[in-house]
Amino acid sequence: MNLEFTQEELDFQKSIRAWMRENVPEALERVSALGNMPTKSQQQQWERCLGKQGWLALTWPEQYGGPGWTATQRYIFDIERAMAGAPPTSPFGVAMVGPVIYTFGSPEQKERWLPGITSGETLWCQGYSEPNAGSDLASLKTRAERKQDHYLVNGQKIWTTQAHWADMMFCLVRTDPEAKKQQGISFLLIDMKTPGIEIRPIYSIDGHHHLNEVYFTDVEVPLENLVGQEGMGWTIAKFLLTHERTTIAGVADSYYALARMKQAIEDVPYYTDKPSARRRMAELEVELMALEYTNFRTVAATDEGKPFGPESSGLKIKGTELQQKMSQAMVEMGGLMSLAWDSPMEVGNESFNNAPRRYNFLRACTIYGGSNEIQKNVLAKMLLGL
């Protein structure tokens, strides 16, 4: 595997870096520098900016609105995006439901839904987990009963990220309660403004409102919003989750977090043990480089036209564990500065002051997208034959 960029790729990198320098808003860059998350308006403004360039749906085929880049170009773009202080795009539209629609959807569904995703105009959320169906997703109970011209949906979803932002939800529902668990599930697209939908906020341990409970009471969903055939939901869900777990590795954003950590240590003149801090950061950087090289193998395979496989579970495991280790290191190296939760005054260094929020949020990253324990089972079964 050749780890050096070609001259063409280096020129591409320069052009992306220059564009980022001119187009990433200063306010958005500051949000990222403090380890915080953008507001809905900031996120959507940034995604619309990318959409105008044709750079929002990076992995999509050109015929559906993708830029036609190689996997290496997409990797370069992601690194430059992160190092410029721009947030990753919300995955629910471009990385999840979009590929599902252009792979399994009807021509009418592609025409109706894909343009809003590639432009950043339509915000999506994912209706998968339920109170008794998280990692065991096949146990879901939300019911979609077929009527003359619509489905009648009743049930509950939980941990629904950005449901309070979303225009649309892609949702797994049970259309055949008599079939085996995996065989009775279907994939619906639901307008979040439909009567009968109630969204209740869940405030997570970082103090923010990212998550929600979503209740469906006699929600009418048009029949044409079924993707694929009835009973195909499990097949579609597995296809979608493979894409999700690859992006969750977060190599580019981890490099940005490491750069912030290095800068924070150097900016604090009275830090008592900088040699130990530098040694710890070097250890983290070695782990990140190993993850990056593993990701390179995925990039190379993709450029050769090979599909994603169970390796995506390995990327998800290592990537999320490393994100947790880095956020923990940031809190611990900040010491007393990391105790300034919601303080109106800066205490030593703003990056350290904000570190506990990021640390607390990332306690969940080894759970969402399929818990790491489940991913280890996937690897044991698919790669080791256990």
Secondary structure, 3 states (H helix, E strand, C coil): CCCCCCHHHHHHHHHHHHHHHHHCCHHHHHHHHCCCCCCHHHHHHHHHHHHHHCCCCCCCCHHHCCCCCCHHHHHHHHHHHHHCCCCCCCHHHHHHHHHHHHHHCCHHHHHHHHHHHHHCCCCEEEECCECCECCCHHHCCCEEEECCCEEEEEEEECCCCCCCCCCEEEEEEECCCCCCHHHHEEEEEEECCCCCEEEEEEECCCCCEEEEEEEEEEEEEEHHHEECCCCCHHHHHHHHHHHHHHHHCCHHHHHHHHHHHHHHHHHCCCCCCHHHHHHHHHHHHHHHHHHHHHHHHHHHHHHCCCCCCCHHHHHHHHHHHHHHHHHHHHHHHHHHHHHCCCCCCCCCCHHHHHHHHHHHHHHHCCCCCCCHHHHHHHHHHHCCCC
